[in-house]
Amino acid sequence: MNYKLVQTTLNDLTNMFYEKQILEGNYVFIIQEQNVDFCIVISVTSFSFISQKINNIIKFFEDQQLDYLFLIEPKLPPKDSARNDEIVTNAIFKKEYLDEIIKYDQPSSIEKLCYLSAKSIIDKKNEPNIMARSYEDLSCPNSSYNLSREFTVIIPHQGDLNYLDICLSQMHNSMKTPKNIWVYFDEEIREEHISLASQKFSYVYRAVKPFNLGPYVARNHGCQEANSQYLCFQDSDDIPTKDRFIELYNYAVQNPFVEMAGCHELRIDEIQKKIIAIRFPIEVTKALCKKASHPLFFPTSFVKRNSILKAGGFSTVRRFASDSQFLLRAYFSMNIRNIDKFLYIRRKRQGSLTTSEETRLGSEERLNLDKLWKSDFEKIKSGELSLSNSSLEVELLDIKPIFHLI
């Protein structure tokens, strides 16, 4: 079926669908018949290019049975460090999400419309199908390889249980969900925790005692106790795309020499109220060879279990930043890369470890640690300092936590 893209103004859209104004300026909307159940929102700058691919985009959306597809501008990855590439203003999604937005809000721009529609879907527990693709990469995911039994996903949690509930629902909705998904509660166990565990009973739940030790205690325990070949990380307030794990399986099989790999980040920024596409360099080890930087977003990654144990695991003396320390240390023993795909949806929100006043990015303690670690990293590379005598060496808590199954 051929669909027609109609470039509209605010008045045109109002006449077609709604009594109230929802946008200022031009944008593109898919119109076929009144009973069409999805819509496409495209920025004016992308219109001429996407209009040539519209049937392929819709076919991919329907073949994958998606509820939401983020369409990202095709760009080459950076060479050395993370790069904020664009505010995402192209998407195709079920029309019901647009109807829902109009009831409660009046988006003033295409940027805001895409953010609100995305926020609407990632806040649901009904297992919506979500993917993010460059509109030059509309190939169906290859399902030839199945390493679901060889992956253990480690999910530390503290805070709003709704985030974890949504995360686990999305896990369940993945193509070839990993067989081993371990959740660690770093907080006092209440009736709500027991209820969630009983509803989503196919996962393993542990309580850390004492609690409030930070996510690295749980990650170390998972690394030591798992029997799988690979470990995969996931933050409980973030969301995997539907194809995240099948893409990780494919990559692991096709690149056996790679010991750790992450991917690009699609950030739903609840503070700035926009969607941001963030790309990372493909060759992480090469990027770190040039200089200490931010070439990988740790929660997007998977790693060979033997390799992470060989590198020493994570420091647990602080609740934050130990993934940055680990990555610099891992450079000296591991081959690290990123997959050139958007497979991870990050929720940037108030109250997280990276935004809270005491532990936020840019805080004095983080800046001091960053400076110290990067300085020692360069000294180790140049032979001026040994790894074992540096600030990159693993620092463990004096206490030995207990892990209770619940």
TIBAMI-390129 format. One record per residue (C-alpha): residue number from 1; x, y, z. Coordinates in nm, 2 decimals. Example, Ala and Ser with C-alpha at 12.3 -4.5 7.8 and 13.67 -1.06 7.14 Angstrom:
2
+-----+--------+--------+--------+
|   k |      u |      v |      w |
+-----+--------+--------+--------+
|   1 |   1.23 |  -0.45 |   0.78 |
|   2 |   1.37 |  -0.11 |   0.71 |
+-----+--------+--------+--------+
END
This chain:
406
+-----+--------+--------+--------+
|   k |      u |      v |      w |
+-----+--------+--------+--------+
|   1 |   0.00 |   0.00 |   0.00 |
|   2 |   0.13 |   0.35 |  -0.09 |
|   3 |   0.09 |   0.61 |   0.17 |
|   4 |   0.09 |   0.98 |   0.11 |
|   5 |   0.29 |   1.22 |   0.32 |
|   6 |   0.11 |   1.56 |   0.37 |
|   7 |   0.31 |   1.86 |   0.47 |
|   8 |   0.08 |   2.07 |   0.69 |
|   9 |   0.06 |   2.38 |   0.88 |
|  10 |  -0.11 |   2.42 |   1.22 |
|  11 |  -0.44 |   2.52 |   1.06 |
|  12 |  -0.44 |   2.22 |   0.82 |
|  13 |  -0.38 |   1.98 |   1.10 |
|  14 |  -0.66 |   2.14 |   1.31 |
|  15 |  -0.90 |   2.10 |   1.02 |
|  16 |  -0.80 |   1.74 |   0.96 |
|  17 |  -0.82 |   1.59 |   1.31 |
|  18 |  -0.86 |   1.82 |   1.60 |
|  19 |  -1.06 |   2.12 |   1.73 |
|  20 |  -0.77 |   2.25 |   1.93 |
|  21 |  -0.43 |   2.38 |   1.82 |
|  22 |  -0.14 |   2.15 |   1.91 |
|  23 |   0.16 |   2.28 |   1.71 |
|  24 |   0.32 |   2.60 |   1.59 |
|  25 |   0.50 |   2.60 |   1.26 |
|  26 |   0.53 |   2.33 |   0.99 |
|  27 |   0.57 |   1.96 |   1.03 |
|  28 |   0.47 |   1.64 |   0.85 |
|  29 |   0.18 |   1.41 |   0.92 |
|  30 |   0.08 |   1.08 |   0.76 |
|  31 |  -0.27 |   1.09 |   0.62 |
|  32 |  -0.43 |   0.80 |   0.44 |
|  33 |  -0.78 |   0.73 |   0.55 |
|  34 |  -0.96 |   0.84 |   0.86 |
|  35 |  -0.92 |   0.49 |   1.01 |
|  36 |  -0.54 |   0.49 |   0.99 |
|  37 |  -0.42 |   0.38 |   1.34 |
|  38 |  -0.07 |   0.54 |   1.33 |
|  39 |   0.09 |   0.87 |   1.26 |
|  40 |   0.43 |   0.99 |   1.15 |
|  41 |   0.58 |   1.31 |   1.28 |
|  42 |   0.87 |   1.45 |   1.08 |
|  43 |   1.06 |   1.77 |   1.10 |
|  44 |   1.06 |   2.00 |   0.80 |
|  45 |   1.44 |   1.95 |   0.76 |
|  46 |   1.40 |   1.57 |   0.72 |
|  47 |   1.09 |   1.58 |   0.50 |
|  48 |   1.24 |   1.55 |   0.15 |
|  49 |   1.47 |   1.26 |   0.25 |
|  50 |   1.22 |   1.06 |   0.46 |
|  51 |   0.94 |   1.11 |   0.20 |
|  52 |   1.14 |   0.89 |  -0.04 |
|  53 |   1.16 |   0.61 |   0.22 |
|  54 |   0.81 |   0.64 |   0.37 |
|  55 |   0.69 |   0.30 |   0.25 |
|  56 |   0.99 |   0.12 |   0.38 |
|  57 |   0.95 |   0.29 |   0.72 |
|  58 |   0.59 |   0.19 |   0.75 |
|  59 |   0.66 |  -0.16 |   0.63 |
|  60 |   0.93 |  -0.20 |   0.90 |
|  61 |   0.70 |  -0.05 |   1.16 |
|  62 |   0.42 |  -0.30 |   1.07 |
|  63 |   0.64 |  -0.60 |   1.02 |
|  64 |   0.80 |  -0.56 |   1.36 |
|  65 |   0.46 |  -0.50 |   1.52 |
|  66 |   0.58 |  -0.18 |   1.68 |
|  67 |   0.40 |   0.08 |   1.89 |
|  68 |   0.67 |   0.34 |   1.86 |
|  69 |   0.97 |   0.38 |   1.63 |
|  70 |   1.22 |   0.66 |   1.69 |
|  71 |   1.36 |   0.77 |   1.35 |
|  72 |   1.71 |   0.91 |   1.39 |
|  73 |   1.92 |   1.11 |   1.15 |
|  74 |   2.20 |   0.89 |   1.00 |
|  75 |   2.54 |   1.01 |   1.11 |
|  76 |   2.89 |   0.86 |   1.15 |
|  77 |   2.99 |   0.78 |   1.51 |
|  78 |   3.24 |   1.00 |   1.68 |
|  79 |   3.61 |   0.90 |   1.70 |
|  80 |   3.71 |   0.98 |   2.06 |
|  81 |   3.42 |   1.04 |   2.30 |
|  82 |   3.04 |   1.07 |   2.35 |
|  83 |   2.86 |   1.32 |   2.12 |
|  84 |   2.52 |   1.47 |   2.16 |
|  85 |   2.41 |   1.45 |   1.80 |
|  86 |   2.05 |   1.58 |   1.77 |
|  87 |   1.72 |   1.64 |   1.93 |
|  88 |   1.50 |   1.37 |   1.79 |
|  89 |   1.19 |   1.51 |   1.60 |
|  90 |   1.11 |   1.22 |   1.37 |
|  91 |   0.90 |   0.92 |   1.49 |
|  92 |   0.62 |   0.69 |   1.39 |
|  93 |   0.38 |   0.57 |   1.66 |
|  94 |   0.03 |   0.44 |   1.72 |
|  95 |  -0.22 |   0.72 |   1.69 |
|  96 |  -0.37 |   0.64 |   2.03 |
|  97 |  -0.07 |   0.79 |   2.19 |
|  98 |  -0.13 |   1.12 |   2.01 |
|  99 |  -0.49 |   1.11 |   2.11 |
| 100 |  -0.39 |   1.06 |   2.47 |
| 101 |  -0.15 |   1.36 |   2.46 |
| 102 |  -0.41 |   1.59 |   2.32 |
| 103 |  -0.63 |   1.52 |   2.62 |
| 104 |  -0.38 |   1.65 |   2.87 |
| 105 |  -0.14 |   1.88 |   2.70 |
| 106 |  -0.10 |   2.12 |   2.41 |
| 107 |   0.25 |   2.06 |   2.25 |
| 108 |   0.39 |   2.39 |   2.13 |
| 109 |   0.65 |   2.24 |   1.90 |
| 110 |   0.74 |   1.92 |   1.71 |
| 111 |   1.02 |   1.87 |   1.97 |
| 112 |   0.77 |   1.87 |   2.25 |
| 113 |   0.53 |   1.65 |   2.06 |
| 114 |   0.79 |   1.38 |   2.01 |
| 115 |   0.90 |   1.41 |   2.38 |
| 116 |   0.54 |   1.38 |   2.51 |
| 117 |   0.45 |   1.09 |   2.29 |
| 118 |   0.77 |   0.90 |   2.39 |
| 119 |   0.72 |   0.98 |   2.76 |
| 120 |   0.36 |   0.85 |   2.73 |
| 121 |   0.48 |   0.51 |   2.60 |
| 122 |   0.78 |   0.46 |   2.83 |
| 123 |   0.56 |   0.52 |   3.13 |
| 124 |   0.33 |   0.23 |   3.05 |
| 125 |   0.35 |  -0.12 |   3.19 |
| 126 |   0.16 |  -0.29 |   2.91 |
| 127 |   0.48 |  -0.40 |   2.72 |
| 128 |   0.47 |  -0.17 |   2.42 |
| 129 |   0.70 |  -0.26 |   2.13 |
| 130 |   0.97 |   0.01 |   2.10 |
| 131 |   1.27 |   0.04 |   1.87 |
| 132 |   1.50 |   0.32 |   1.76 |
| 133 |   1.66 |   0.32 |   1.41 |
| 134 |   1.83 |   0.54 |   1.17 |
| 135 |   1.60 |   0.58 |   0.87 |
| 136 |   1.89 |   0.43 |   0.66 |
| 137 |   1.89 |   0.12 |   0.88 |
| 138 |   1.55 |  -0.05 |   0.84 |
| 139 |   1.67 |  -0.41 |   0.81 |
| 140 |   1.49 |  -0.67 |   1.01 |
| 141 |   1.68 |  -0.79 |   1.31 |
| 142 |   1.87 |  -1.11 |   1.24 |
| 143 |   1.75 |  -1.39 |   1.48 |
| 144 |   1.99 |  -1.66 |   1.36 |
| 145 |   2.18 |  -1.66 |   1.69 |
| 146 |   2.03 |  -1.73 |   2.03 |
| 147 |   2.26 |  -1.68 |   2.33 |
| 148 |   1.97 |  -1.62 |   2.57 |
| 149 |   2.10 |  -1.88 |   2.81 |
| 150 |   2.45 |  -1.74 |   2.79 |
| 151 |   2.35 |  -1.39 |   2.91 |
| 152 |   2.28 |  -1.29 |   3.27 |
| 153 |   2.13 |  -0.94 |   3.31 |
| 154 |   2.21 |  -0.76 |   3.63 |
| 155 |   1.96 |  -0.49 |   3.75 |
| 156 |   2.03 |  -0.30 |   4.07 |
| 157 |   1.73 |  -0.11 |   4.20 |
| 158 |   1.66 |   0.17 |   4.45 |
| 159 |   1.37 |   0.41 |   4.44 |
| 160 |   1.04 |   0.41 |   4.25 |
| 161 |   0.92 |   0.06 |   4.19 |
| 162 |   0.71 |   0.17 |   3.89 |
| 163 |   1.03 |   0.23 |   3.69 |
| 164 |   1.15 |  -0.13 |   3.77 |
| 165 |   0.81 |  -0.27 |   3.68 |
| 166 |   0.82 |  -0.10 |   3.34 |
| 167 |   1.18 |  -0.21 |   3.28 |
| 168 |   1.10 |  -0.57 |   3.35 |
| 169 |   0.79 |  -0.55 |   3.14 |
| 170 |   1.00 |  -0.44 |   2.85 |
| 171 |   1.25 |  -0.71 |   2.92 |
| 172 |   0.97 |  -0.97 |   2.89 |
| 173 |   0.86 |  -0.81 |   2.56 |
| 174 |   1.21 |  -0.84 |   2.40 |
| 175 |   1.30 |  -1.06 |   2.11 |
| 176 |   1.46 |  -1.36 |   2.27 |
| 177 |   1.47 |  -1.24 |   2.63 |
| 178 |   1.77 |  -1.36 |   2.84 |
| 179 |   1.69 |  -1.66 |   3.05 |
| 180 |   1.87 |  -1.51 |   3.36 |
| 181 |   1.75 |  -1.17 |   3.48 |
| 182 |   1.87 |  -1.08 |   3.83 |
| 183 |   1.72 |  -0.79 |   4.03 |
| 184 |   1.90 |  -0.66 |   4.34 |
| 185 |   1.70 |  -0.44 |   4.58 |
| 186 |   1.93 |  -0.19 |   4.75 |
| 187 |   1.67 |  -0.07 |   4.99 |
| 188 |   1.44 |  -0.18 |   5.27 |
| 189 |   1.21 |  -0.46 |   5.15 |
| 190 |   0.84 |  -0.37 |   5.18 |
| 191 |   0.52 |  -0.55 |   5.08 |
| 192 |   0.53 |  -0.37 |   4.74 |
| 193 |   0.86 |  -0.55 |   4.66 |
| 194 |   0.71 |  -0.89 |   4.75 |
| 195 |   0.41 |  -0.81 |   4.53 |
| 196 |   0.62 |  -0.71 |   4.23 |
| 197 |   0.83 |  -1.03 |   4.26 |
| 198 |   0.53 |  -1.25 |   4.28 |
| 199 |   0.37 |  -1.09 |   3.97 |
| 200 |   0.69 |  -1.11 |   3.77 |
| 201 |   0.80 |  -1.45 |   3.91 |
| 202 |   1.03 |  -1.55 |   3.62 |
| 203 |   1.31 |  -1.33 |   3.74 |
| 204 |   1.55 |  -1.37 |   4.04 |
| 205 |   1.52 |  -1.12 |   4.32 |
| 206 |   1.77 |  -1.05 |   4.59 |
| 207 |   1.78 |  -0.80 |   4.88 |
| 208 |   2.11 |  -0.65 |   4.98 |
| 209 |   2.18 |  -0.62 |   5.35 |
| 210 |   2.28 |  -0.37 |   5.47 |
| 211 |   2.11 |  -0.16 |   5.20 |
| 212 |   2.19 |   0.18 |   5.04 |
| 213 |   2.54 |   0.05 |   4.94 |
| 214 |   2.50 |   0.15 |   4.57 |
| 215 |   2.47 |  -0.05 |   4.25 |
| 216 |   2.83 |  -0.18 |   4.23 |
| 217 |   2.78 |  -0.41 |   4.53 |
| 218 |   2.51 |  -0.59 |   4.34 |
| 219 |   2.70 |  -0.59 |   4.01 |
| 220 |   3.00 |  -0.75 |   4.17 |
| 221 |   2.78 |  -1.02 |   4.33 |
| 222 |   2.62 |  -1.09 |   3.99 |
| 223 |   2.95 |  -1.11 |   3.82 |
| 224 |   3.08 |  -1.36 |   4.08 |
| 225 |   2.77 |  -1.58 |   4.10 |
| 226 |   2.65 |  -1.60 |   3.74 |
| 227 |   2.72 |  -1.92 |   3.54 |
| 228 |   2.67 |  -1.76 |   3.20 |
| 229 |   2.94 |  -1.67 |   2.95 |
| 230 |   2.82 |  -1.31 |   2.93 |
| 231 |   2.70 |  -1.05 |   3.18 |
| 232 |   2.47 |  -0.77 |   3.06 |
| 233 |   2.39 |  -0.45 |   3.25 |
| 234 |   2.07 |  -0.25 |   3.28 |
| 235 |   1.96 |   0.04 |   3.50 |
| 236 |   1.62 |  -0.02 |   3.65 |
| 237 |   1.48 |   0.32 |   3.54 |
| 238 |   1.59 |   0.28 |   3.18 |
| 239 |   1.43 |   0.06 |   2.90 |
| 240 |   1.58 |  -0.18 |   2.65 |
| 241 |   1.45 |  -0.16 |   2.30 |
| 242 |   1.27 |  -0.46 |   2.17 |
| 243 |   1.57 |  -0.57 |   1.96 |
| 244 |   1.84 |  -0.50 |   2.22 |
| 245 |   1.92 |  -0.85 |   2.33 |
| 246 |   1.90 |  -1.02 |   1.99 |
| 247 |   2.14 |  -0.75 |   1.86 |
| 248 |   2.37 |  -0.83 |   2.15 |
| 249 |   2.36 |  -1.20 |   2.08 |
| 250 |   2.44 |  -1.14 |   1.71 |
| 251 |   2.73 |  -0.91 |   1.79 |
| 252 |   2.88 |  -1.15 |   2.05 |
| 253 |   2.87 |  -1.44 |   1.80 |
| 254 |   3.01 |  -1.24 |   1.51 |
| 255 |   3.28 |  -1.06 |   1.72 |
| 256 |   3.42 |  -1.33 |   1.96 |
| 257 |   3.74 |  -1.12 |   2.01 |
| 258 |   3.54 |  -0.83 |   2.17 |
| 259 |   3.52 |  -0.87 |   2.54 |
| 260 |   3.29 |  -0.58 |   2.62 |
| 261 |   3.05 |  -0.38 |   2.41 |
| 262 |   2.80 |  -0.10 |   2.46 |
| 263 |   2.58 |   0.09 |   2.21 |
| 264 |   2.44 |   0.44 |   2.14 |
| 265 |   2.20 |   0.61 |   2.39 |
| 266 |   1.86 |   0.75 |   2.32 |
| 267 |   1.79 |   0.98 |   2.61 |
| 268 |   1.44 |   1.08 |   2.71 |
| 269 |   1.53 |   1.39 |   2.91 |
| 270 |   1.26 |   1.46 |   3.16 |
| 271 |   1.44 |   1.77 |   3.28 |
| 272 |   1.48 |   1.95 |   2.95 |
| 273 |   1.17 |   1.77 |   2.80 |
| 274 |   1.33 |   1.65 |   2.48 |
| 275 |   1.47 |   1.34 |   2.32 |
| 276 |   1.84 |   1.34 |   2.25 |
| 277 |   2.04 |   1.10 |   2.03 |
| 278 |   2.39 |   1.04 |   2.18 |
| 279 |   2.65 |   0.84 |   1.98 |
| 280 |   2.97 |   0.68 |   2.11 |
| 281 |   3.28 |   0.58 |   1.93 |
| 282 |   3.29 |   0.23 |   1.79 |
| 283 |   3.65 |   0.16 |   1.88 |
| 284 |   3.64 |   0.23 |   2.26 |
| 285 |   3.99 |   0.08 |   2.32 |
| 286 |   4.14 |   0.30 |   2.04 |
| 287 |   3.96 |   0.61 |   2.18 |
| 288 |   4.10 |   0.55 |   2.52 |
| 289 |   4.44 |   0.49 |   2.37 |
| 290 |   4.43 |   0.86 |   2.25 |
| 291 |   4.31 |   1.00 |   2.58 |
| 292 |   4.09 |   0.93 |   2.89 |
| 293 |   3.73 |   1.03 |   2.78 |
| 294 |   3.37 |   0.91 |   2.80 |
| 295 |   3.36 |   0.66 |   2.51 |
| 296 |   3.10 |   0.42 |   2.65 |
| 297 |   2.78 |   0.45 |   2.85 |
| 298 |   2.81 |   0.16 |   3.10 |
| 299 |   2.45 |   0.05 |   3.14 |
| 300 |   2.43 |  -0.02 |   2.77 |
| 301 |   2.70 |  -0.28 |   2.78 |
| 302 |   2.76 |  -0.65 |   2.80 |
| 303 |   3.09 |  -0.81 |   2.89 |
| 304 |   3.25 |  -1.16 |   2.90 |
| 305 |   3.23 |  -1.28 |   3.26 |
| 306 |   3.58 |  -1.41 |   3.27 |
| 307 |   3.71 |  -1.08 |   3.14 |
| 308 |   3.54 |  -0.87 |   3.40 |
| 309 |   3.66 |  -1.09 |   3.68 |
| 310 |   4.01 |  -1.07 |   3.54 |
| 311 |   3.99 |  -0.69 |   3.54 |
| 312 |   3.89 |  -0.69 |   3.91 |
| 313 |   3.52 |  -0.60 |   3.90 |
| 314 |   3.40 |  -0.28 |   4.06 |
| 315 |   3.50 |  -0.06 |   4.35 |
| 316 |   3.23 |  -0.05 |   4.61 |
| 317 |   3.35 |   0.21 |   4.85 |
| 318 |   3.12 |   0.48 |   4.70 |
| 319 |   2.77 |   0.47 |   4.55 |
| 320 |   2.86 |   0.64 |   4.22 |
| 321 |   3.13 |   0.67 |   3.94 |
| 322 |   3.28 |   0.32 |   3.98 |
| 323 |   3.18 |   0.23 |   3.63 |
| 324 |   3.41 |   0.51 |   3.50 |
| 325 |   3.69 |   0.39 |   3.71 |
| 326 |   3.63 |   0.03 |   3.59 |
| 327 |   3.64 |   0.13 |   3.22 |
| 328 |   3.97 |   0.30 |   3.26 |
| 329 |   4.11 |  -0.01 |   3.44 |
| 330 |   3.96 |  -0.25 |   3.18 |
| 331 |   4.14 |  -0.07 |   2.90 |
| 332 |   4.46 |  -0.25 |   3.01 |
| 333 |   4.32 |  -0.60 |   2.98 |
| 334 |   4.01 |  -0.59 |   2.75 |
| 335 |   3.91 |  -0.53 |   2.39 |
| 336 |   3.62 |  -0.29 |   2.42 |
| 337 |   3.38 |  -0.16 |   2.14 |
| 338 |   3.04 |  -0.01 |   2.08 |
| 339 |   2.77 |  -0.14 |   1.85 |
| 340 |   2.66 |   0.12 |   1.60 |
| 341 |   2.30 |   0.10 |   1.69 |
| 342 |   2.05 |   0.27 |   1.93 |
| 343 |   1.94 |  -0.02 |   2.16 |
| 344 |   1.90 |   0.15 |   2.49 |
| 345 |   1.66 |   0.42 |   2.61 |
| 346 |   1.78 |   0.62 |   2.90 |
| 347 |   1.54 |   0.81 |   3.13 |
| 348 |   1.72 |   1.12 |   3.25 |
| 349 |   1.52 |   1.24 |   3.56 |
| 350 |   1.54 |   1.42 |   3.88 |
| 351 |   1.66 |   1.22 |   4.18 |
| 352 |   1.90 |   0.98 |   4.01 |
| 353 |   2.26 |   0.93 |   4.11 |
| 354 |   2.37 |   1.16 |   3.82 |
| 355 |   2.12 |   1.44 |   3.90 |
| 356 |   2.09 |   1.44 |   4.28 |
| 357 |   2.27 |   1.72 |   4.45 |
| 358 |   2.52 |   1.51 |   4.65 |
| 359 |   2.61 |   1.27 |   4.36 |
| 360 |   2.53 |   1.47 |   4.05 |
| 361 |   2.75 |   1.49 |   3.74 |
| 362 |   2.98 |   1.80 |   3.80 |
| 363 |   2.98 |   1.77 |   4.18 |
| 364 |   3.31 |   1.84 |   4.35 |
| 365 |   3.37 |   1.48 |   4.45 |
| 366 |   3.30 |   1.36 |   4.10 |
| 367 |   3.53 |   1.62 |   3.94 |
| 368 |   3.81 |   1.54 |   4.18 |
| 369 |   3.78 |   1.16 |   4.12 |
| 370 |   3.77 |   1.22 |   3.74 |
| 371 |   4.08 |   1.43 |   3.75 |
| 372 |   4.27 |   1.18 |   3.97 |
| 373 |   4.17 |   0.87 |   3.76 |
| 374 |   4.25 |   1.03 |   3.43 |
| 375 |   4.58 |   1.15 |   3.55 |
| 376 |   4.68 |   0.81 |   3.68 |
| 377 |   4.54 |   0.65 |   3.36 |
| 378 |   4.78 |   0.85 |   3.15 |
| 379 |   5.07 |   0.77 |   3.38 |
| 380 |   5.00 |   0.40 |   3.36 |
| 381 |   4.99 |   0.42 |   2.98 |
| 382 |   5.33 |   0.60 |   2.98 |
| 383 |   5.49 |   0.35 |   3.22 |
| 384 |   5.53 |   0.61 |   3.50 |
| 385 |   5.29 |   0.42 |   3.74 |
| 386 |   5.18 |   0.07 |   3.79 |
| 387 |   4.81 |  -0.02 |   3.78 |
| 388 |   4.83 |  -0.19 |   4.12 |
| 389 |   4.97 |   0.13 |   4.29 |
| 390 |   4.72 |   0.37 |   4.12 |
| 391 |   4.38 |   0.52 |   4.20 |
| 392 |   4.23 |   0.28 |   3.94 |
| 393 |   4.29 |  -0.02 |   4.16 |
| 394 |   3.97 |  -0.18 |   4.30 |
| 395 |   3.85 |  -0.04 |   4.64 |
| 396 |   3.62 |  -0.26 |   4.83 |
| 397 |   3.39 |  -0.20 |   5.14 |
| 398 |   3.52 |  -0.32 |   5.47 |
| 399 |   3.18 |  -0.50 |   5.54 |
| 400 |   3.07 |  -0.81 |   5.36 |
| 401 |   2.71 |  -0.76 |   5.24 |
| 402 |   2.45 |  -1.04 |   5.26 |
| 403 |   2.22 |  -1.12 |   4.97 |
| 404 |   1.88 |  -1.26 |   5.05 |
| 405 |   1.65 |  -1.42 |   4.79 |
| 406 |   1.30 |  -1.29 |   4.82 |
+-----+--------+--------+--------+
END
